[in-house]
Amino acid sequence: MTDIAKGWLDAVKPYVQKAPLGAFFLGISSGFPYAMIGATLTTRLAQDGIDKKAVTAFTLAFLVYNLKFLWAWVVDGVRLPVIGRLGQRVSWLIFAGLLVMAAVANLALVDPSTSLLQTAYAAILVGVAGATFDIVIDAYRIESLKPEQLGVGSGMSQYGWRIGSVAAGALALVLAARVGWHGAYLACAVFALPAMLTGLVLGEPERHREPTARRGMGEVWQSIAGPLVEFFRRRGAWLVLLFILLHKIGDTLANLTFRLLFDDMGYTNDEIAIYDVGIGFWAYLIGIFVGGVLYARMGMKRSVLVGLLLMGVSNFSFAMLAALGKSNWGMAGAIGFENFASGIGGVTVVAYFSALCDLRFTAAQYALISAAASIVGRFLTGTTAGAMIERFGYVDFYLLTTALAVPGIVLFWLMMRAGLIDASVGSAASDQPAA
C-alpha cells in the first residue's frame, strides 16, 4: 500500500467507525421535524397566500426547541415503563420517535387556508415532539462518542441532519406538487425511523452515566437545578452563555426567511428544489468535510473562529442576490456559499458545544446550550422579521443580519485570548467521566 493510499485510508477510517456512523443516522431523524415546520411549512403557507407577517410568526413554533431544557431532566432521569428495559437512551429514542411521527401526521391533516390557528397548534406539537426527540438524540450522540471522536461525530451528525432535512424538504416539495401537501407530510413521517433503529442496533451508549437516584420533590428539584449549577460553577460560564446567545442571531434571522425571498422573486417549487435544496445540499456536505479537516488540523478554538467568520459573511451573499434580482446562477452561488459556511460552522461549533457537557447531565446541559444558541434569533424572526422585510426591503435586511454576526465573533476571540474556552469544557471532552 502506497503512502498516499494509506493516508486516505487513515483519513476515512474515523468516519466509518460504529459511533460516528450512529451519529449520522441520528442526525437524519433530527433534521426532518425541523424541515417540516421550517422551510417546508413556510413554502406551504406562502403558496396558500398567507400574509408575510403571519408566515414569519410561525417561526415562533421553533421557540419550543429553545424551551426543551425545561423537561430535558425527564429524559435524563425518568425510566419509561415496559420499554425502559431497553435502556434509558434507547427507550426514549423509541418513545420520542413515535411522538414525532404522530405530530407530523397531525400537521399533514390540517389546512392552513381554512384554519391558520389549528395549523399553528399542529406546528407547535411538531416542535414539542421534535425538541424531545432532539434531547434524546443529542444525549445519545455525545455519550456514544469518545472524546477524540467529538469532531468527526459532530460532522457525521451534521451530514445526517442535512440529509434528513433536505431529503424530507425535497420529498415534500415534489409530492406536494403531485399529490398535495397532506400526502407529502404523511410520507415524510418515516424519517423518524433511522434514529429509532440506530438505538435498537447499537444499544445503550457505553459512556452513559446515571445521575443520583431521585426520592421526593427535593431530589427532583436537584435533578433540574444540578445541571445548571454544575455549568455555572465553571470559570467564565456567564461569558460562554453570552456567546451561545449571540453567535447565531444573524444566521437564524437570515435562514428562516430565505423561502420568503425566493417566493417573492418568483422561483418555482422545482427551481427551489434544484438550487436551494440540491446545490445547497452538496455545498453543505463539502462544508462539513472541510469543517472536520479544520477541526482536526487547527484545533477546536481556531476552527470555531473560522466557522463563525464564514457564517457571518455568508448572509451578505443574499443581500447581493436580492439586489441582483432573479437569477438561477445567483441563487446557486448564494445558497452554495451559505451552506458551505454553515457546514464548517456546524461541525466546529457543535463539537465545542458537545465538549461543554458533563456526562452526568448530558441531555439537560446540551438541551440548555442548543436552546440558548438560537432563541434570540428565532424570537426576533417570529416577532419582527416580516415587518423588517416589508419596511427595509430584502437587501437592507440581509445586510443587517450580516452585521449582527460581529458581536459573537468578537466575544469568542476575546474568550480565546483570556483562556476561557479551555476552562469551560466539561467531562465529555475527557476520557475520565465526572465523579
C-alpha positions as CSV (number, residue, x, y, z in Angstrom):
1,M,0.0,0.0,0.0
2,T,1.4,3.4,-1.0
3,D,1.8,6.2,1.5
4,I,-0.9,8.2,-0.3
5,A,-3.4,5.3,-0.2
6,K,-2.6,4.7,3.5
7,G,-3.1,8.4,4.2
8,W,-6.5,8.4,2.6
9,L,-7.4,5.2,4.5
10,D,-6.4,6.8,7.8
11,A,-8.4,9.9,6.9
12,V,-11.6,7.9,6.1
13,K,-11.3,5.3,8.9
14,P,-12.7,7.6,11.7
15,Y,-15.9,8.2,9.7
16,V,-16.8,4.5,9.3
17,Q,-16.5,3.6,13.0
18,K,-19.6,2.5,14.8
19,A,-20.3,5.6,16.9
20,P,-19.8,8.2,14.1
21,L,-22.0,6.1,11.8
22,G,-24.6,6.0,14.5
23,A,-24.3,9.8,14.8
24,F,-25.0,10.1,11.1
25,F,-28.3,8.1,11.3
26,L,-29.3,10.0,14.4
27,G,-28.8,13.3,12.5
28,I,-31.1,12.2,9.7
29,S,-34.0,11.8,12.2
30,S,-33.1,15.0,14.0
31,G,-33.2,17.1,10.8
32,F,-36.6,16.2,9.4
33,P,-39.0,17.7,12.0
34,Y,-37.2,21.0,11.7
35,A,-37.8,20.9,7.9
36,M,-41.5,20.1,8.4
37,I,-42.1,23.4,10.4
38,G,-39.3,25.4,8.8
39,A,-38.7,26.0,5.1
40,T,-41.3,23.4,4.0
41,L,-44.1,25.0,6.1
42,T,-43.0,28.5,5.0
43,T,-43.4,27.5,1.4
44,R,-46.7,25.8,2.0
45,L,-48.1,29.0,3.8
46,A,-46.7,31.3,1.2
47,Q,-48.3,29.3,-1.7
48,D,-51.6,29.5,0.2
49,G,-51.4,33.3,0.1
50,I,-50.8,33.8,3.8
51,D,-49.5,37.3,4.8
52,K,-45.8,37.6,5.4
53,K,-46.1,38.7,9.0
54,A,-48.3,35.6,9.7
55,V,-45.8,33.4,7.9
56,T,-42.8,34.6,9.9
57,A,-44.8,34.4,13.1
58,F,-44.9,30.7,12.6
59,T,-41.2,30.6,13.4
60,L,-42.3,31.1,17.0
61,A,-43.1,27.3,16.9
62,F,-39.3,26.9,16.9
63,L,-39.2,28.5,20.3
64,V,-40.4,25.2,21.7
65,Y,-36.9,23.9,20.9
66,N,-35.5,26.7,23.0
67,L,-37.6,25.6,26.0
68,K,-36.6,22.0,25.9
69,F,-34.1,22.4,28.7
70,L,-37.2,22.7,31.0
71,W,-38.1,19.0,30.5
72,A,-34.7,17.6,29.5
73,W,-34.2,16.4,33.1
74,V,-37.1,14.0,32.5
75,V,-35.2,12.3,29.6
76,D,-32.1,12.0,31.9
77,G,-33.9,10.5,34.9
78,V,-37.4,9.2,34.3
79,R,-37.5,5.5,33.4
80,L,-40.2,4.6,30.9
81,P,-42.5,1.7,31.7
82,V,-42.3,-1.5,29.7
83,I,-39.7,-0.3,27.1
84,G,-37.5,1.1,29.8
85,R,-35.6,-2.3,30.0
86,L,-34.1,-1.4,26.6
87,G,-32.0,1.3,28.4
88,Q,-32.6,4.9,29.3
89,R,-31.5,6.4,26.0
90,V,-32.8,3.7,23.7
91,S,-36.3,3.6,25.2
92,W,-36.6,7.3,25.0
93,L,-35.4,7.2,21.3
94,I,-38.3,4.9,20.5
95,F,-40.9,6.8,22.5
96,A,-39.9,10.3,21.2
97,G,-39.7,8.9,17.6
98,L,-43.3,7.7,17.8
99,L,-44.4,11.1,19.2
100,V,-42.7,12.9,16.2
101,M,-44.4,10.6,13.7
102,A,-47.8,11.2,15.2
103,A,-47.3,15.0,15.4
104,V,-46.2,15.2,11.7
105,A,-49.2,13.1,10.7
106,N,-51.4,15.6,12.6
107,L,-49.8,18.5,10.8
108,A,-50.5,16.8,7.5
109,L,-54.2,16.7,8.1
110,V,-54.7,20.5,8.8
111,D,-55.5,23.1,6.1
112,P,-53.8,26.5,6.6
113,S,-56.2,28.2,4.2
114,T,-59.2,27.3,6.4
115,S,-57.7,27.3,9.9
116,L,-54.5,29.1,10.5
117,L,-54.8,28.7,14.3
118,Q,-55.2,25.0,14.0
119,T,-52.2,24.9,11.8
120,A,-50.2,26.9,14.4
121,Y,-51.2,24.4,17.1
122,A,-50.2,21.5,14.9
123,A,-46.8,23.1,14.2
124,I,-46.2,23.7,17.9
125,L,-47.0,20.0,18.5
126,V,-44.3,19.0,15.9
127,G,-41.9,21.4,17.7
128,V,-42.6,19.8,21.1
129,A,-42.2,16.3,19.8
130,G,-39.1,17.2,17.7
131,A,-37.5,19.0,20.6
132,T,-38.0,16.0,22.8
133,F,-36.5,13.8,20.0
134,D,-33.5,16.1,19.8
135,I,-32.9,15.9,23.6
136,V,-32.5,12.2,23.4
137,I,-30.6,12.2,20.1
138,D,-28.0,14.7,21.3
139,A,-27.5,12.9,24.6
140,Y,-27.2,9.5,22.8
141,R,-24.7,11.0,20.3
142,I,-22.4,12.7,22.9
143,E,-22.4,9.6,25.1
144,S,-21.7,7.2,22.3
145,L,-18.7,9.2,21.0
146,K,-15.3,9.1,22.6
147,P,-13.6,12.5,23.3
148,E,-11.4,12.2,20.3
149,Q,-14.5,11.4,18.1
150,L,-16.4,14.5,19.0
151,G,-15.2,16.4,15.9
152,V,-15.8,13.5,13.5
153,G,-19.1,12.6,15.2
154,S,-20.4,16.2,15.1
155,G,-19.5,16.2,11.4
156,M,-21.4,12.9,10.8
157,S,-24.3,14.2,12.8
158,Q,-24.4,17.3,10.6
159,Y,-24.2,15.2,7.5
160,G,-27.2,13.3,8.7
161,W,-29.1,16.4,9.8
162,R,-28.6,18.0,6.4
163,I,-29.6,14.8,4.5
164,G,-32.7,14.3,6.7
165,S,-33.8,17.9,6.4
166,V,-33.1,18.2,2.7
167,A,-34.5,14.8,1.8
168,A,-37.7,15.5,3.8
169,G,-37.9,19.0,2.4
170,A,-37.3,18.0,-1.2
171,L,-39.7,15.0,-0.9
172,A,-42.4,17.2,0.5
173,L,-42.0,19.8,-2.4
174,V,-42.0,17.1,-5.1
175,L,-45.0,15.2,-3.6
176,A,-46.9,18.4,-2.8
177,A,-46.8,19.4,-6.5
178,R,-48.3,16.0,-7.4
179,V,-50.4,14.6,-4.6
180,G,-50.9,17.6,-2.3
181,W,-49.4,18.8,1.0
182,H,-51.4,16.3,3.1
183,G,-49.8,13.2,1.4
184,A,-46.4,14.9,1.3
185,Y,-46.3,15.4,5.1
186,L,-47.6,11.9,5.8
187,A,-44.8,10.4,3.6
188,C,-42.1,12.3,5.5
189,A,-43.0,10.8,8.9
190,V,-40.9,7.8,8.1
191,F,-37.7,9.9,8.6
192,A,-38.1,9.3,12.3
193,L,-37.1,5.6,11.8
194,P,-33.3,5.9,11.4
195,A,-32.7,7.2,14.9
196,M,-35.1,4.6,16.4
197,L,-33.3,1.8,14.6
198,T,-29.9,3.1,15.5
199,G,-30.8,2.8,19.2
200,L,-32.0,-0.7,18.8
201,V,-29.0,-1.8,16.8
202,L,-26.2,-0.1,18.8
203,G,-27.9,-0.4,22.2
204,E,-27.3,1.8,25.2
205,P,-24.2,4.1,24.9
206,E,-21.2,3.0,27.0
207,R,-20.4,6.4,28.4
208,H,-23.9,7.0,29.8
209,R,-23.8,7.9,33.5
210,E,-26.9,7.6,35.6
211,P,-27.4,10.7,37.8
212,T,-28.1,10.2,41.5
213,A,-31.3,8.4,42.3
214,R,-34.3,10.8,43.0
215,R,-36.5,10.5,46.0
216,G,-39.1,13.1,46.7
217,M,-39.6,16.7,45.4
218,G,-36.2,17.8,46.8
219,E,-34.4,15.2,44.7
220,V,-36.5,16.1,41.6
221,W,-35.6,19.8,42.0
222,Q,-31.9,18.9,42.3
223,S,-32.2,16.9,39.1
224,I,-33.4,20.1,37.4
225,A,-31.0,22.6,39.1
226,G,-28.0,20.3,39.2
227,P,-27.0,20.6,35.5
228,L,-27.3,24.4,35.7
229,V,-25.4,24.7,38.9
230,E,-22.6,22.5,37.6
231,F,-22.3,24.5,34.4
232,F,-22.2,27.9,36.1
233,R,-19.5,26.9,38.6
234,R,-17.0,26.9,35.7
235,R,-14.7,29.8,35.1
236,G,-16.2,32.2,32.6
237,A,-19.5,30.3,32.4
238,W,-21.6,33.5,32.0
239,L,-19.5,34.8,29.1
240,V,-19.8,31.3,27.5
241,L,-23.6,31.6,27.8
242,L,-23.5,35.1,26.4
243,F,-21.5,33.8,23.4
244,I,-24.0,31.0,22.9
245,L,-26.9,33.5,22.9
246,L,-25.2,36.0,20.5
247,H,-23.3,33.9,18.0
248,K,-26.2,32.8,15.8
249,I,-28.7,35.7,15.8
250,G,-27.9,37.0,12.2
251,D,-27.7,33.5,10.8
252,T,-31.0,32.4,12.3
253,L,-32.8,35.6,11.1
254,A,-31.5,35.0,7.6
255,N,-32.1,31.3,7.3
256,L,-35.7,31.4,8.4
257,T,-36.6,34.0,5.7
258,F,-34.9,32.6,2.6
259,R,-38.1,30.9,1.3
260,L,-40.0,34.2,1.5
261,L,-37.2,35.8,-0.6
262,F,-37.4,33.0,-3.2
263,D,-41.2,33.1,-3.3
264,D,-41.2,36.9,-3.9
265,M,-38.5,36.6,-6.5
266,G,-40.8,34.2,-8.5
267,Y,-38.9,30.9,-8.1
268,T,-40.9,27.8,-8.7
269,N,-41.0,24.7,-6.4
270,D,-38.8,22.8,-8.9
271,E,-36.3,25.6,-9.0
272,I,-36.2,25.8,-5.2
273,A,-35.7,22.0,-5.1
274,I,-32.8,22.2,-7.6
275,Y,-30.9,25.2,-6.4
276,D,-31.9,25.7,-2.7
277,V,-32.2,22.0,-1.8
278,G,-30.0,20.4,-4.4
279,I,-27.0,22.7,-4.6
280,G,-27.3,23.7,-1.0
281,F,-27.2,20.0,0.0
282,W,-23.9,19.3,-1.8
283,A,-22.3,22.6,-0.7
284,Y,-23.2,21.7,2.9
285,L,-21.7,18.3,2.7
286,I,-18.5,19.8,1.3
287,G,-18.5,22.3,4.2
288,I,-18.9,19.6,6.7
289,F,-15.9,17.7,5.3
290,V,-13.8,20.9,5.3
291,G,-15.0,21.6,8.9
292,G,-13.9,18.2,10.0
293,V,-10.5,18.8,8.5
294,L,-10.1,22.2,10.0
295,Y,-11.1,20.9,13.4
296,A,-8.5,18.1,13.2
297,R,-5.7,20.4,11.9
298,M,-6.4,23.7,13.6
299,G,-7.9,22.5,16.9
300,M,-11.2,23.5,18.4
301,K,-10.7,27.2,19.1
302,R,-9.3,28.4,15.8
303,S,-11.6,26.2,13.7
304,V,-14.6,27.6,15.6
305,L,-13.4,31.1,14.9
306,V,-13.1,30.4,11.2
307,G,-16.6,28.9,11.1
308,L,-18.1,32.0,12.8
309,L,-16.4,34.3,10.4
310,L,-17.6,32.4,7.3
311,M,-21.2,32.1,8.7
312,G,-21.3,35.9,9.3
313,V,-20.1,36.8,5.8
314,S,-22.4,34.3,4.1
315,N,-25.5,36.4,4.8
316,F,-24.1,39.1,2.6
317,S,-24.5,36.9,-0.4
318,F,-28.3,37.0,0.0
319,A,-28.2,40.8,0.1
320,M,-26.4,40.6,-3.3
321,L,-28.9,38.2,-4.6
322,A,-31.8,40.4,-3.6
323,A,-30.1,43.4,-5.3
324,L,-29.4,41.4,-8.4
325,G,-32.9,40.0,-9.0
326,K,-34.0,36.6,-10.0
327,S,-31.0,34.6,-11.3
328,N,-30.6,30.9,-11.1
329,W,-26.8,31.3,-11.1
330,G,-27.1,34.0,-8.4
331,M,-29.3,31.8,-6.3
332,A,-26.9,28.8,-6.7
333,G,-23.9,31.0,-5.6
334,A,-25.7,32.5,-2.6
335,I,-27.1,29.1,-1.5
336,G,-23.8,27.3,-2.2
337,F,-21.7,29.7,-0.1
338,E,-24.2,29.9,2.8
339,N,-24.4,26.2,3.1
340,F,-20.6,25.7,2.7
341,A,-20.1,28.1,5.6
342,S,-22.9,26.5,7.6
343,G,-21.3,23.1,7.2
344,I,-18.0,24.3,8.6
345,G,-19.6,26.2,11.4
346,G,-22.0,23.3,12.2
347,V,-19.1,20.8,12.7
348,T,-16.8,23.1,14.7
349,V,-19.4,24.9,16.9
350,V,-21.4,21.7,17.6
351,A,-18.2,19.9,18.6
352,Y,-17.4,22.8,21.0
353,F,-20.9,22.7,22.5
354,S,-20.7,18.9,22.9
355,A,-17.5,19.3,24.8
356,L,-19.2,21.7,27.2
357,C,-21.3,18.9,28.6
358,D,-20.8,16.9,31.9
359,L,-21.6,13.3,31.2
360,R,-23.9,13.1,34.3
361,F,-26.2,15.7,32.8
362,T,-25.7,15.3,29.0
363,A,-29.3,15.6,28.0
364,A,-30.1,18.6,30.2
365,Q,-26.9,20.6,29.6
366,Y,-26.9,20.1,25.8
367,A,-30.6,21.0,25.7
368,L,-29.8,24.2,27.5
369,I,-26.9,25.0,25.2
370,S,-28.6,24.2,22.0
371,A,-31.7,26.0,23.1
372,A,-29.8,29.2,24.0
373,A,-28.0,29.1,20.7
374,S,-31.0,30.1,18.6
375,I,-33.6,31.5,21.0
376,V,-32.8,35.2,20.3
377,G,-32.8,34.8,16.5
378,R,-36.0,32.8,16.5
379,F,-37.8,35.2,18.7
380,L,-36.7,38.2,16.5
381,T,-37.7,36.3,13.4
382,G,-41.1,35.4,14.7
383,T,-41.9,38.9,16.1
384,T,-40.1,41.3,13.7
385,A,-38.6,39.7,10.6
386,G,-41.7,40.1,8.4
387,A,-42.2,43.7,9.4
388,M,-38.5,44.5,8.9
389,I,-38.5,43.0,5.4
390,E,-41.6,45.0,4.5
391,R,-40.1,48.2,5.9
392,F,-36.5,47.9,4.8
393,G,-36.6,45.5,1.9
394,Y,-34.6,42.3,1.5
395,V,-31.2,44.0,0.7
396,D,-31.0,46.0,3.9
397,F,-32.5,43.2,5.9
398,Y,-29.7,40.8,4.9
399,L,-27.1,43.5,5.4
400,L,-28.4,43.8,9.0
401,T,-28.1,40.0,9.6
402,T,-24.5,40.2,8.4
403,A,-23.7,43.0,11.0
404,L,-25.4,41.0,13.8
405,A,-22.8,38.3,13.4
406,V,-20.0,40.6,14.6
407,P,-20.6,40.6,18.4
408,G,-20.4,36.8,18.6
409,I,-17.2,36.7,16.6
410,V,-15.5,39.4,18.7
411,L,-16.6,37.8,22.0
412,F,-15.3,34.3,21.0
413,W,-11.9,35.9,20.1
414,L,-11.7,37.6,23.4
415,M,-12.6,34.4,25.2
416,M,-9.8,32.6,23.4
417,R,-7.3,35.2,24.5
418,A,-8.5,35.0,28.1
419,G,-8.2,31.2,28.2
420,L,-11.9,30.8,28.9
421,I,-12.6,28.3,26.1
422,D,-10.4,25.6,27.6
423,A,-11.7,26.4,31.1
424,S,-15.3,26.0,30.1
425,V,-15.3,22.4,28.8
426,G,-16.9,19.5,30.7
427,S,-16.2,15.8,31.2
428,A,-17.5,15.0,27.7
429,A,-14.2,16.3,26.4
430,S,-12.3,14.0,28.7
431,D,-11.8,10.2,28.9
432,Q,-12.5,10.4,32.6
433,P,-16.2,10.9,33.5
434,A,-17.2,13.2,36.3
435,A,-17.4,11.6,39.6
